[in-house]
Amino acid sequence: MSEYISQDKELKTKILYVHYGENWIRGSEVVLLDLLKSAQENNYAPVLWCNSDLLAKKATALGVEVIKDKFVCLGYWTLPRWNFLQFFKLLLKAKEIIKAYNISLVHCNNGAPCQWMVPICKFSGTPLLLHLHARYMYRDRLTLLFHGADSIIGVSQSVTNIFKHNEFSNQQVEVIYNGIDPERVRCRKPRDIRAELSATKTDFVILYMGSLIPRKLVHQLLYAVDKLKAEYQIKLAIVGSGSEKDNLTRLVDKLNLHRQVNIFSASDNVAEVYSSNADCFISVPSEEVFGLTLAEASIAKLPIITSNITGINEIYTDKENALLISPNNTNALINAIRSLIEKPLLRKELAENAQQHIVKNFSLNHQFIAFNLAYQNLLKTKTKHSVTVCIFLHVRTLLKAFFTKALVAPLIRAYKQVILKFSWRNSHD
């Protein structure tokens, strides 16, 4: 039997998934684990190369072969920035893995691994797909050799819209929205969040679950609850961890919200939280590329209040399946919460519409159909280049970037100043 399984694996197309990240399971890691599972179910043999113990453990539990290493990038934000020895080891290891596992395709699950995978993929003739879960600055796109990828896929238009005109003229750039696994939000024993908040049956309970970091603007929820507490019986459960946790705790003390707000530690069992007895889910970030927690909360049939920003308004429509408000706008947030409190039918309508919308349009099946098409197109593409051609392609890209910054950008600024000057004069004639 084991011999049969081994032979079966040899017949399957082998994909190397490479992920460089923190030792946690959040948005991009969740999406990657779903992709690994879908790849196995669709006649691929995935191999994962990562630097995270937790991700390695989760992938191993799925039956995926995992290689764990120490990853570094040269000249990037992560430390150490100039570990040439380890970087050279990664180049050699990438070459060994592709050969030893007979890899047909490489899938970089974020930007950083591109820096050492691009040269090896070009030399070995292995197509490389770059999957982006965040926006990257132009400097980083150059440093990490994005221009060497054969295909670039963003999780939303907000990820790919920042690319400069013709920056990736030699690659196919497209959007494949994340798929959501309904099983992640289903739980036989939901958490009794109301009891943990000491909430009565008539209290309105708000749930936030996610990272406690500046761009999530969780403090806006505290200010909103502070304004509404005299008017309504209201409770807020914040579930998560991050650099802002201490600041949020101090703000709870300052606003005297101990009776209304509880900050709970991040939970590995997100299903029991989503399936809890909260009345709505609120997340109003200043920046987001997709909003995985929002989509999961919608599957759990929680009405949503969130920000009207790119990345989110590609997924949700205001007053149809969520209430979208301007970020960092406490008054707008207060009014949206008041609408949900005072209009139970609106809550029900938004929740039902959102659940149907997410299940129908953002399924794991839809996601992998799109990736499978991308994989098959790449497997037909010739990507092998000589060392000379690879160096030429990179130097050409760097010279083009330098020329644009050093010569074209100043001319554009000068042109704008002239136009502004003449516009000023005309307006005062």
N, C-alpha and C positions, 0 to 999 in steps of 0.2 A: 504493500500500500504506500509506504513512504517513498519507494522507488518511483511509483506512478506519479505521486505528487511532485517529486523532484523533476521528472520529465515534463510534467505539465507546466511547471514554472519556467522551464527552459524555452517552451514554445511561446510564452507570453512576452509582449513588448515590455522591456524594462525601462522604467522612468526613475531618474535620480531627483528626488526633491531635496532642496538645500534651504535651510532656514537658520538665520542668525538673529537671536533675540534674547530677551531676559528670561530668567527661570520662572516663567508663569504661563498660565493658559488664559489668553485673552482673545481679542478679535481675530488677528491673523492666525494665531495658533488653532483656534476653533475651526476656522475655515480650512486650514491645512489638514487637520485630522479628518474632517468631512471629505476632503478630496482624496485622501489616502484610502479611506473606506470605499468611496465610489470607484476609485481606480481598480481596487481589488475585485469589485463586483462586476467590472466591465472589461475583464480579460487583460488587465495590465498587471505587471509585477512591480509595485513601487518599492524603492529603497530610500530611506530617509537619512540624510547627513545633517546633523544639527549640533548645537553647543549647549542645549538645555536638558538638564536631567529630567525635569518634569515632562517635557514634551517627548523625550525619548521613552519614558516609562509608559505614557499614554499610547504612543504609536506601537510599542512592543505588544501592549495588550490587544491591539487590533490584529496582531500577527504580521506586522510589517518589520522587515529587517532594518535595524538601526545602527548607524555609525555615529559615535559621539566624539567631538574634538573641541579643541580650543581654537576659536576663530579670531582673526584680527583683520583690520583694514588699514591701508596706508593713507595717511593724510586725511582721515575721516574724523568725525567727532568723538568716536569711541576711543578709549585708552587701552593699551598704548598705541600711539598714532604711527610710530615708525619701527615696528618690530619686523624688520626685513627677514630675519631668520625664520620666524614662524610663518610669515607670508609665503616664503619660498617653499617651506614644508607643505603648506596647503596646496600650492601649485602641483607639487609632486604627488600629493595624496589624491588630488582630483584626477590626475592622469591615471593613477593606479586603480582607483575605484571604477572609472569608466571602462577600463580594460578588463579588470577582474570580474565585474558584474555584467559585462557586455551591455552597457547602457546605450539605449537608442535615442534618448531625449533627456534633457536637463530642465527642470522646473525650479527656478529660483523664487522662493516664496516672499522675498523682500529684496530691497536694492543692494544691500551690502555684499552678499555672496557673489554678485555679478563681477566684482573686481578681480577675483581669482578664477572664477569659472569661465568668463569670456575668453581669455587667452587659450586655455586648455580646450574649450569647446571648438574654437576656431582651428586649432592645430589638429585636433582629432576628427574634425568633421561631424561633431555632435551638435544638433540644433538646440538652441537655448531659448526658453520662454521665460520672460521676466514678469512676475505677478506682483503688482504694486497695491499695497493696502494703506498708503499714506502719500502725501504730497512731498516731493523732493525738490529742493532748490536747484537752480541751474548748475551751480558749482558742484553740488553733490552728484548730479547726474553725469557730469564730466568725470569727476574723481572715481566714481564707481563703474565707469565704462558702460553706461546704459546703451550707448550707440552701438555696442557690440552685440547686443541681444538680437535674435532673429525675429522675435515677436514680443510686443509689450502689451500687457493687459492690465487695466485698472479696474478697481471694484466699483467705480462710479465715474461720471463725467467730470466731477470736481478734481479727480486725480489726474486725468489726462488733459484737461483744458489749460493747465498751466504750461504745457510744453510750448516752446517757441515754434514759430512757423517754419515748417520744413526741417525741424530739428531731427526728426526721425523719418526722413524721406525714404530710407532704404528698408524700413521695417513696417510691419503691419501693426498699427496701434488700434486697439478696440477696448470696449467695456464689457465685462461679464460681471453682472451683479452677484453678490453672495447668495448662496442658497441657505435656507434655514431648516434645521432638523427639528420637526415638531416634538420628537422624543426628548429634546433638551429641556422642554418646559412642562412635560407631563410628569405628575408625581402622585402616587397613591396616598401618601401621607404628607399633604401640604403643611407648610409652616404656619402656625397660628400667630401671624404678625400682629393682629389686633390685641391678643392677650399680652404679647411682649411689650406692647405700647400702652397697656392698661386702657385700651379704647373701649368705649361702650358701643352698643348697637347703632346709636345715632351719630357717633363720631365719623367724620370724613377722613379716611386714611390714605395718605399719599405715599407711594413707594418710589425711591430712587435706588438703582443698583448699578454700580460701575466704578470706574477709577475715580479716586479723589485727587484730581490734578487741576491746575488753574483753568485750562480751557473748557472744563466741564461746567464751570460757573455754578457749582453746587451751593455757594453762599447765597445766590439769588433766591433759592428755595427757602432759606432761613429768613431772609428779609420779608418774603411774601407771607410766610406763616406768622411772622411777628405782626404784620399789618392786619391779618385776617383773624387772629386768635380772639379778639374782642367781639367779633361779629359772628363767628361760627365755632362749633366744636370740631377742632381739626388736629390731626396727628400726622407726623412725618417720620418714616423709617428710612434711614440712609444706610445702605449696605455696600461696603467697599473698603478699599485701602488705597493709600497714596500719600504724596507729599503734603497735601492740603488737610489731612486729617486733624492735626494739632490746631491749625488755624480755625477749622470749622468747630472744633470743640470749644475753643476760646470764644468764638462768636455766639455759640449756644449759651455760654455763661453770661456774656455781655448783654444779650437780649432777654435773658431769663426765660429760656424756652425749655427748661428741663421737663416740664409737664407735657410739652407738645412733641418734643423731638428726641429720638434715640439714634445713636450712631452705632451700627453693628459691624463686626469684623466681616471681611469678605468671606463668602461661602463657596466651597467647592461644589456643593449640591445646589446649583442655581434653579433647578426645577422646583424644589420645595419653596423657594422664594417667589418665583413667578406665579406658582399655583396658589399662593397664599391668599388671604381674604382682604387684600387691599382694595381700595376703590378706584385708583387710577395710578398710572405710571408717568412720571415727569422727568425729563432730561432736557436741559436748555443750553447746550454747549455753544461756544462762540465759533468752533470749527469742528467739523465731522466729515468723514469721507463716505460713510455708509450708515452707521447707527445700528449695529447688530443687536444690542440690548433692546432697542426700541422695537425691532421686528420680532424678537423673541417674546417681548411683553405683549405684542399684538396677538401672537398666536395663543398666548395665555388668556386672551380676551380681556385685557386691561385697556381702558380708554387712555389715549396718549395726548400729552401736551409736550411740544418740543419746539425747536428753533426753526425759523424759516430761512435756512441757509443752504447753499449748494451742498450736495451730498445727501441731505435729508429731504429737501423738497423734490428730489428725483424719485423718492420712494413714496412720500406722503403728499396728499392734497388737502389743503386747509378746508376745514368744516365738512369734509367728505369722509375721511378716515382718521383724522387727527386735528387738533387745534395747533396751528403754527403761529408762533409769535416772534417778534424781533429779539435777538439775543441781548442780554444785559439790559433788559427793560423790565424793571420790577413791576411797574403799573400794568403793563400788558400781561405779565404772568399772573398778577392778582386777579385781573378781570377774567382771564381764562379759567383759573381755578374756581372763581365765583360762578362762572357759567356751568361748570360740571357739577358743583354742589347743588345749585338751584334747579338744574334741569336733568333729572334722572333719565328721561327718555333720550336726551342728547348723548349721555354717557353710553347708553345701551346701543344706540345707532352707530356711534363712532367705533365702539369696540367690535361690533359684528361686522361692519364694513371693512375694518382694518384686518381682522382675522381672515376673512374671505380673500381679501386683496393679497396679503402676504403668502398665504397657502397656495393660491393660484399662480402668482407671478414670481415668487422667489423660492421655489422648491429646489432641493438638492438635485433632483432629476434634470430640471432646466439648466442648472449650473453646469452639471457634468456633460450634458449634451453639447453645450457650447465649448467646453474645454476639450472634449473628445474631437470636435471638428478642428480646433486649433492644433491639437496634437497631430492629427492625421495630415493636416496641411504642412506642418513642419517636417514630418517624417519623409515627405516627398521632396524637401528642399535640400539643395546642395549647399553645405556651409563650410566645407574644408578650405582653408587658406594657408598659404605659405607664411613663414615668419616675416618675410619682407612685406607682404601684402597687409598683414595684421598691423605691423608698425606703421605702414603708410596710412591705413585707415584711421588709426588713433591720432597720428600727427596732424592729418588733414582736419580732423574734428577739432583738435585743440587750436590750430591756427585760425580756423573759422570762428571759434568762440573768441579768441584774442582779438581778431580783426573787428568783430562786431562790437566788442566792449571798448576797444581802444580808439576806433575810428568812427564807426557808424553811430554809436550811442551819443558821443559829444555833438555830432552834427544834428542829430534829432533834438537834443536839448537846446542847441543854439537856435534851431528853426522855431521851436516852441516859444523861446524867449522873444524872438523877433515878432512872431504873430501876436504874442501877448502885448508887446509894446505898442504895435499899431492898433490893436483892438482897444487899448486904453485911450489912445489919442482920439480915435473915432468916437468913442463913447462920450467924450467931453467937448466935441465940436459944437 
